[in-house]
Amino acid sequence: MPRGMRMTAVVGVLAVLAGGAAPSGPGAGSGSGPGFVALREVDPSVRQDMRYAGARNFTGAVVDGYEEPVCLLARPAAEALRRAQRGLLRRGYALRVYDCYRPQRAVDRFVRWAREADGPQDRARKAEFYPHVERDRLIPEGYIAEKSGHSRGSTLDVTLEELSGREVGMGTAFDFFDPLSHTDDPRITGAARANRQLLKGALAEQGFVNLPEEWWHFTYKPEAYPDTYFDFPVTVAAVRP
């Protein structure tokens, strides 16, 4: 989701090839890196519901940079997610990802959108995603930021579903801009709370750290590119040699 980490280094349009070298430039690391991969090539059993590649998101449109509805991740994060999926499958659950690598141009689009005014056409989206906060408060209150960990390639937004494909209850929808989305909000009880803890625990076992303000947001540690904000488009071709 759009909450980000405010930092200074931004990398321009870069394509990190699978298995290739780490990028160079402002804020980039040095030496060889593991590259990015398409998640479906690591584990096709993880369902992908890439919200920013379609219109079902808080902007109401395909977001800049999402040219294909695919999940791209730094290889270590993708492999860790595969391990988490294997454990959950044995318990009767599977993972569904909403967002993975996010180009900087998409983050920039979120910021521009947050600075626009709501119109009559936005009422349905406001009711779904930010019913209790005005759009011009989304940046000051930290729901949208100018940098996102997603742009570094090891962060994803994810939920659980049953093996039948039915999504389990989490107490709020994905990208719900509200304190109810805090992973441990005390108002979330019963099955929804248990489901959040199941997701958090299964991913934590494989090295993922949850963002406390968003039950769906996880970052694999250590990150492959902890100081780099990439801006190549979301396409499978972008991560192939």
C-alpha positions in Angstrom: 0.0 0.0 0.0 1.1 3.6 -0.3 2.5 4.3 3.1 6.2 4.8 2.6 9.5 5.4 4.3 10.8 8.9 3.9 14.4 8.8 2.6 16.5 10.7 0.1 17.9 8.4 -2.5 15.9 7.9 -5.6 17.1 5.8 -8.6 15.9 6.7 -12.1 14.6 4.3 -14.7 16.6 1.1 -14.1 15.9 -2.5 -15.1 17.4 -5.0 -12.7 18.0 -8.2 -14.6 17.3 -11.5 -12.9 20.6 -12.8 -11.6 22.4 -9.6 -12.8 24.5 -7.0 -11.0 23.1 -4.6 -8.5 22.4 -1.2 -9.9 24.6 1.9 -9.5 23.5 5.4 -9.0 22.3 7.6 -6.2 21.6 5.5 -3.2 22.4 2.2 -5.0 24.4 -0.7 -3.5 27.5 -2.1 -5.1 28.7 -5.5 -6.1 26.6 -8.4 -7.4 22.9 -8.6 -6.5 20.3 -11.4 -6.8 18.1 -9.5 -9.2 14.4 -9.4 -9.5 12.1 -12.2 -10.6 8.4 -12.6 -11.5 6.8 -14.4 -8.6 4.8 -16.7 -10.8 8.1 -18.2 -12.0 9.1 -18.9 -8.4 5.7 -20.1 -7.1 2.7 -20.0 -9.4 0.4 -21.2 -6.6 0.4 -17.8 -5.0 -2.7 -16.0 -6.3 -2.1 -12.5 -7.8 -4.7 -9.8 -7.5 -2.6 -6.8 -8.6 -4.9 -3.9 -7.6 -2.8 -1.1 -9.1 -2.7 -2.7 -12.5 -6.5 -2.3 -12.7 -9.2 0.2 -11.6 -10.1 -1.3 -8.3 -7.9 0.8 -6.1 -8.3 4.2 -4.3 -7.3 6.2 -7.4 -9.9 4.5 -9.6 -7.6 3.9 -12.5 -4.5 1.9 -13.6 -1.5 3.5 -11.8 1.5 4.8 -13.6 4.1 2.1 -14.2 1.8 -1.0 -13.9 2.0 -2.2 -17.5 1.2 -5.9 -16.5 -0.7 -7.4 -13.6 2.3 -9.3 -12.3 4.1 -9.5 -9.0 7.8 -8.7 -9.2 10.1 -9.1 -6.2 13.8 -9.3 -5.4 14.7 -13.0 -5.6 15.3 -13.6 -1.8 11.9 -12.1 -1.0 10.2 -14.3 -3.7 11.9 -17.4 -2.4 10.9 -16.6 1.2 7.3 -16.1 0.1 7.4 -19.5 -1.6 8.4 -21.1 1.7 5.6 -19.3 3.6 3.1 -20.5 1.0 4.3 -24.1 1.4 3.6 -23.9 5.2 0.2 -22.3 4.7 -0.9 -24.8 2.1 -0.4 -27.6 4.7 -2.7 -25.7 7.0 -5.5 -25.3 4.4 -4.7 -21.7 3.4 -2.9 -19.9 0.5 -1.5 -16.4 -0.1 -3.0 -13.8 -2.3 -0.8 -10.8 -3.2 -2.2 -7.3 -3.9 1.0 -5.5 -4.7 4.8 -6.3 -4.8 7.5 -4.1 -6.4 6.1 -0.6 -7.0 8.0 1.8 -9.3 8.7 5.3 -8.1 6.5 6.7 -10.8 3.5 5.0 -9.2 4.4 6.4 -5.8 4.6 9.9 -7.4 1.1 9.3 -8.9 -0.2 8.5 -5.4 1.2 11.8 -4.1 -0.4 13.8 -7.0 -3.7 12.0 -6.5 -3.7 12.8 -2.8 -3.3 16.5 -3.6 -6.3 16.6 -5.9 -9.8 17.3 -4.7 -12.5 14.7 -4.3 -15.4 15.0 -6.8 -18.8 13.4 -7.0 -17.3 10.6 -9.0 -15.1 9.7 -6.0 -17.8 9.0 -3.5 -17.9 5.2 -3.9 -14.1 4.9 -3.7 -14.0 7.2 -0.6 -16.6 5.0 1.1 -14.5 1.9 0.3 -11.0 3.1 1.1 -11.0 6.3 3.2 -14.4 6.9 4.7 -13.2 8.6 7.9 -10.4 10.8 6.6 -10.4 13.6 4.0 -8.2 13.1 1.0 -6.1 16.2 1.8 -5.2 14.6 5.2 -3.9 11.4 3.7 -0.3 12.7 3.3 -0.2 14.6 6.7 -1.5 11.6 8.5 1.0 9.2 6.9 -1.2 7.1 4.7 0.6 8.3 1.6 4.3 9.2 1.4 6.8 10.3 -1.2 8.9 7.1 -0.9 7.7 3.5 -0.4 9.6 0.4 0.6 7.8 -1.3 -2.2 10.1 0.4 -4.6 13.1 -1.4 -3.1 11.7 -4.8 -4.2 11.4 -6.7 -0.9 8.0 -5.4 0.3 4.6 -6.8 -0.6 0.9 -6.5 0.3 -0.7 -9.8 0.9 -3.7 -11.6 2.5 -4.9 -15.1 3.1 -7.5 -17.2 1.3 -8.9 -20.6 1.7 -7.9 -23.3 -0.7 -11.3 -22.9 -2.4 -10.3 -19.3 -3.3 -12.5 -17.6 -0.7 -10.7 -14.7 1.0 -10.7 -14.9 4.8 -11.9 -12.0 6.9 -9.3 -9.6 8.1 -11.5 -7.0 9.7 -10.9 -4.4 7.0 -10.3 -4.4 3.3 -6.9 -4.0 1.7 -5.8 -0.3 1.5 -8.4 0.8 4.1 -7.0 4.1 5.3 -8.0 3.9 9.0 -6.5 2.9 12.4 -8.7 -0.3 12.1 -6.1 -1.5 9.7 -3.4 -1.5 12.4 -2.4 -5.1 12.8 -3.1 -5.2 16.5 -6.0 -2.7 16.7 -7.9 -3.9 19.8 -11.2 -3.4 18.1 -10.4 -6.3 15.7 -11.4 -9.5 17.6 -12.4 -13.0 17.0 -11.7 -14.7 13.7 -10.4 -11.6 12.0 -7.8 -11.1 14.7 -6.8 -14.7 14.5 -6.4 -14.5 10.7 -4.2 -11.5 11.0 -2.0 -13.3 13.5 -1.9 -16.4 11.3 -0.7 -14.4 8.3 1.8 -12.4 10.4 3.2 -15.5 12.1 3.5 -17.5 8.8 5.4 -14.7 7.1 7.5 -13.9 10.2 8.8 -17.5 10.2 10.4 -16.8 6.8 11.9 -13.5 7.6 9.1 -11.0 6.8 8.5 -8.0 9.1 5.0 -6.6 9.4 4.3 -2.8 9.2 2.2 -2.4 12.4 -0.1 0.2 10.8 -1.1 -2.2 7.9 -2.0 -5.8 8.5 -1.3 -6.6 4.8 2.2 -5.0 4.5 5.4 -7.1 4.9 9.0 -6.6 4.2 11.6 -9.4 3.8 14.7 -8.8 5.8 17.5 -8.3 5.1 16.5 -6.4 2.0 18.4 -7.1 -1.2 18.4 -3.3 -2.0 17.8 -1.5 1.2 18.8 2.0 -0.1 17.5 1.8 -3.7 14.2 3.1 -5.0 13.7 1.6 -8.5 11.5 3.0 -11.3 11.4 0.4 -14.0 7.9 -0.6 -15.2 6.0 -3.6 -13.8 6.5 -6.1 -16.7 7.9 -9.6 -16.8 10.3 -8.5 -19.6 11.8 -5.9 -17.2 13.3 -8.6 -15.0 14.5 -11.0 -17.7 18.0 -11.1 -19.1 
